[in-house]
């Protein structure tokens, strides 16, 4: 949807191909019903399957679709937009950006101050913000609707402003209800318009937060990833109680 020459994009969305709650088909159909987004990107964690399938179906939807993924770099998460080949996880920030650029893609630093993702990155970007520019990152996500770290969406705009870098916003949506709750506003209405606006620093970002139920649904997954339960404890928890 374009209003007075400007449109909204949500370029940070997950599906069941990684840790989302809805399939890629459900996500695309929901966005079509929503009717507020002109451009979207499916950015599952370290996998391209759902995003490439969505991109192949773009002619069937009333919005434009950017292929991409969210890369788990050694220095935090990076949105790799306009890429159609895998980008390896675990590389440095600079190596990840270079791999994205080698495909003609755009590299966006996602939720830089989300401590639940990488507390080390949180501290690094506070103390040494220049590493973001030195790594040739193209833009900074300054509004993430799913952030759990207090103040993260206040620190990110300051980082981007200090570096004079373009900005994005995204829902980081894992549920259908979250999609569109974070957005990038840009002049024009197409994916090409968005890319041009990003590269010349003509975007703005904003939005709200996830529904509370999404945090509740994701917490068990977060604990499983960050505080894995030993098999012996898991077995005891699964055993029926004796009364």
Buried (B, 14 or more C-beta within 10 A) or exposed (E): EBEEEBBBBBBBBBBBBBBBBBEBBBBBBBBEEBEBBBBBBBBBBBBBBBBBBBBEEBEEBEBBBBBBBBBBBBBBBBBBBBBEEBBEBEBEBBBBBBBBBEBEBBBBBBBBBBBBBBEEBBEBBEEEBEBBEEBEBBBBBBBBBBBBBEEBBEBBBEBBEEBEBBBBBBBBBBBBBBBBBBBBBBBBBBBEBBBBBBEEEBBBBBBEBBBEEBBEBBEEEBEEEEEEEEEEEEEEEEEEEEE
